[in-house]
């Protein structure tokens, strides 16, 4: 399984997934062992907000963990077979371990499109 975490600073889980250009990418084995595979640092035109092709690197992930995203982002990722999990957890490794163990992540703060 390939899990990507949105992280503009490569230290914490950050939001605005559609505009994110940096991802921590982990390979997770069937026995639940994980290893950081790469740090994806894309140019601005490759943010999912800007890019509209069918061959984006994010489409190769099984799961994306993020602090926030809009419904359009979720639908777009689902169309490419990618599960999106939004959370208020800020530590990438804590969130990853929760996902591997099948534990729920703490819910995210309201996305700015959803706030009244």
C-alpha positions as CSV (number, residue, x, y, z in Angstrom):
1,X,0.0,0.0,0.0
2,X,1.2,3.5,-0.8
3,X,0.2,6.2,1.6
4,X,0.9,9.9,1.0
5,X,0.6,12.7,3.5
6,X,0.2,16.3,2.5
7,X,3.1,18.2,4.1
8,X,4.2,21.5,2.8
9,X,7.0,21.6,5.4
10,X,7.9,17.8,5.4
11,X,7.3,17.8,9.2
12,X,3.6,18.1,9.9
13,X,0.3,17.2,8.1
14,X,-0.8,20.3,6.3
15,X,-4.1,21.2,4.7
16,X,-5.5,22.5,1.4
17,X,-4.8,19.2,-0.2
18,X,-5.7,20.5,-3.7
19,X,-3.0,23.1,-3.5
20,X,-0.4,21.0,-1.8
21,X,2.8,20.3,-3.8
22,X,4.7,18.4,-1.2
23,X,3.9,14.9,0.0
24,X,5.6,12.4,2.4
25,X,5.1,9.1,0.7
26,X,5.2,5.8,2.6
27,X,5.3,2.2,1.5
28,X,3.3,0.0,3.9
29,X,3.8,-3.8,3.7
30,X,1.1,-6.4,4.3
31,X,2.3,-7.0,7.8
32,X,1.9,-3.3,8.7
33,X,5.6,-2.3,8.5
34,X,6.1,1.1,6.9
35,X,9.0,3.0,5.5
36,X,9.3,6.5,4.0
37,X,9.7,6.0,0.3
38,X,10.1,9.5,-0.9
39,X,9.4,13.2,-0.4
40,X,7.5,14.4,-3.4
41,X,8.1,18.1,-4.2
42,X,6.2,19.1,-7.2
43,X,6.3,22.4,-9.2
44,X,3.4,24.8,-8.7
45,X,1.7,23.8,-11.9
46,X,1.5,20.2,-10.6
47,X,-0.7,21.0,-7.6
48,X,-3.9,19.2,-8.1
49,X,-5.7,22.5,-8.1
50,X,-3.8,23.5,-11.2
51,X,-3.2,20.2,-13.0
52,X,-6.0,18.6,-15.0
53,X,-4.4,15.6,-16.7
54,X,-5.0,11.9,-16.0
55,X,-1.4,11.1,-15.1
56,X,-0.7,13.0,-11.9
57,X,1.7,11.3,-9.4
58,X,-1.0,11.5,-6.7
59,X,-3.2,9.1,-8.7
60,X,-0.6,6.3,-7.8
61,X,-1.3,6.5,-4.1
62,X,-3.8,4.2,-2.3
63,X,-4.5,6.7,0.4
64,X,-3.9,10.4,1.0
65,X,-3.9,11.8,4.6
66,X,-4.4,15.6,4.9
67,X,-5.5,18.2,7.3
68,X,-8.1,19.6,5.0
69,X,-9.7,19.3,1.6
70,X,-12.8,20.1,-0.3
71,X,-15.4,17.7,-1.6
72,X,-14.2,18.2,-5.2
73,X,-10.7,17.0,-4.2
74,X,-12.3,13.9,-2.5
75,X,-14.4,13.1,-5.6
76,X,-11.4,13.6,-7.9
77,X,-9.2,11.3,-5.9
78,X,-12.0,8.7,-5.6
79,X,-12.4,8.7,-9.3
80,X,-8.8,7.6,-9.5
81,X,-9.2,5.0,-6.7
82,X,-7.5,7.0,-4.0
83,X,-9.0,7.1,-0.5
84,X,-8.8,10.5,1.2
85,X,-8.6,10.8,5.0
86,X,-8.8,14.3,6.6
87,X,-7.7,14.7,10.2
88,X,-6.7,17.2,12.8
89,X,-3.7,15.0,13.8
90,X,-0.6,17.0,12.9
91,X,2.1,14.2,13.3
92,X,2.5,12.2,10.1
93,X,3.8,9.1,11.7
94,X,1.0,9.0,14.4
95,X,-1.6,9.4,11.7
96,X,0.0,6.7,9.5
97,X,0.2,4.3,12.4
98,X,-3.5,4.8,13.2
99,X,-4.4,4.1,9.6
100,X,-2.3,0.9,9.5
101,X,-3.9,-0.3,12.8
102,X,-7.4,0.6,11.5
103,X,-8.0,3.2,14.2
104,X,-10.0,6.3,13.4
105,X,-8.2,9.5,13.0
106,X,-9.3,12.6,14.9
107,X,-11.7,14.6,12.8
108,X,-10.4,17.6,10.8
109,X,-11.2,21.2,11.5
110,X,-13.9,22.5,9.2
111,X,-12.6,23.2,5.7
112,X,-12.9,26.9,4.8
113,X,-15.5,26.1,2.1
114,X,-17.7,24.5,4.8
115,X,-17.5,27.2,7.4
116,X,-20.5,29.5,7.8
